[in-house]
């Protein structure tokens, strides 16, 4: 199995190299982009990209640029989610959120710029055919746009004050959270040169892991403290948001998350990837802070 710590170190080294350092017209924007993208984080999504690439026979060096692209999309989404018009959160990764540090206008622009940088990075990535890069760009666009994160966030905002069922929550979070996690795995497979069947399997694995990841997030919001997670906890219920931890008991939510990961790992067993880093990262979706 690949060395998880070495891959994480490679990602941390690659992220600042794929970010701009200087601008003759907007240095504050560059500073805010780097603050949002480099200052902490679990790097779960780029780790999935690298793990998938390795699992399907690719090389780590070919996975790093697409992994950075995935993380830039994630960072942009966090910057915008924290804004007063969205979740109104002044804390992210144990530090002031981007708008708290740089102001709302700059934070909005930093999110916009990180989103476009993701596609620039993916389009220019070496190590994959033009067809594979085009497929990766399409997958990332769908995951982050109206079908995915943006649509999921809109659904989430419209659902404040409503009691959503578990099935409605699953639809919501398959877009808001799961789509990018599934895309991260698919993109890794594409940069390994995987065929269509393997990419489909990667997406199915990612969807199940994404559901488990969100359920665990909901559990942690209800049970963990702010110091442990580095972001404000206990805010969903007062804000009127339904979560898996309110639609069912915490014990039932844990069981649902565990079952979703088990389904994901069964897919990998069928492809003889049960001993891969990808399997380890799938299990990590529910092992956080347990």
Buried (B, 14 or more C-beta within 10 A) or exposed (E): EBEBEEBBEBBEEBBEEBBBEEEEEBEEBBBBBBBBBBBEBEBBBBBBBBBBBBBBEBEBEBBBBBBBBBBBBBBBBBBBBBBEEBBBBBBBBEBBBBBBBBEEEBBBBBBBBBBEBBBEBBBEBEBBEEEBBBBBBEBBBBBBEEEBBBBBBBBBEEBEEEEBEBEBBBBBBBBBBBBBBBBBBBBBBBBBBBEEEBBEBBBBBBBBBBBBBBBBBBBBBBEBEEEEBBBBBEBBEEEEBBBBBBBBEBEBBBEBBBBBBBBBBEBBEEBEBBEBBBBBBBBBBBEBEE
